[in-house]
């Protein structure tokens, strides 16, 4: 199944941002063969919570970053192998699957990795004749590697001691070389077999399927010496037997470079560039092995597909937006600074609310709006236009809200009052939460600034909040990258705003912008309630003078 297309509003989302995302995702699902999901880029405020609860709609899941993650890349589903299998078996698996690296797992957990280079290194170490004992090689591995049959002794157990020795000399000379526990490779030589047993060899490997006498079998059994019969020639058997070593002896267990599914490609690129491995293990949050990530697969990354609603500026977009693929933008704000690699569907109208545009699109496509979606869209319009009081409100906004209210079964004035009351309840919020709950970043003429806003029906509540906010803004301005900070305390009933400001030259900017004398850190403005239309444009104009 293809990954969903995410419909996302701006950071510090307001009611329009959340409700428009939900409504547009539903519209796309009804008119497209792709799957769309509404997401949010920040915490919902009290007003939005009230709206969602009123209409029984779940809060969209949070997505803090839309950068490309490992889960967005094609992960090779290579099954984990047991650490006890032989080097030969691992090599054959690599050839069959065309994989240069295999994960070694136990009960789903990654134990190590074995690569072609590891096997090559093992095969080049020809001077370590005690490798089978050092690695505790199971006899079953030897039988499998040599395609042999255990004709005397138990197939179970491991090589505990001794070296690998080829019986090329006569018995008199062999007596000086054979030690207890040795693996003795030979052909059909009765005297050499007998010498090896008498010298307490651990196992005799008889090559070319040569017959072994009953006498040798009997003596070997009495002396606890195993005998293996293999169809291989002596030379081949001597080369193959070290490949029966279990991979756990050669696999890499320490300092394994692995990644988690949720890791971002941008964070891991430097590591992948420095370490020239072909493949890297991928784990889930619980540490379970999921698959292998190849360097080549990074070339064909599947970026997250995104539709932006209620914004089109990078500073307001979810983190990682530069790594995502934006396919649509639906907005009612000024044109911002987002860039896309390919042409996108961009619908931007000078209306009071994005939800009004979404309402129009439902009508244009002939899709019926259910009562829940109607309630969400109506709430967004009432919120963004301050129940038609904002100068950004247009006739289409008002007509849309009235039609939507009829479908949702709500009375606009009563419902709006309850919604604003819920939204202006600040009792459970810290000053920081209040400041950032509807905060946006801007830049003009090299000046970086941020502006927040809160609306309330209670003028006394706003007055009590003012000194706390100013104190917070002074500290925030010193520690943030912003040159100036502004905050609008908007009284819905009296249709006025007290604009708080901090930062060097902020007072001069405010006075030039609004043509009035400001106090040290605030100015009271009548008939001003819109940040988008009445405050930000004036501030930017003043900064450009």
PyMOL commands that set and color helices and strands:
alter all, ss='L'
color gray80, all
select helices_A, chain A and resi 15-31+46-54+70-72+87-97+116-124+131-134+139-146+171-174+190-198+214-222+234-244+247-249+265-274+296-300+314-316+321-323+354-364+371-384+395-408+412-423+431-436+459-479+506-514+531-544
alter helices_A, ss='H'
color red, helices_A
select strands_A, chain A and resi 5-8+36-40+61-62+101-106+109-115+149-152+164-166+183-186+203-206+226-229+258-260+279-283+289-294+305-309+325-331+345-348+439-444+447-456+484-491+496-502+522-526
alter strands_A, ss='S'
color yellow, strands_A
deselect
rebuild
show_as cartoon
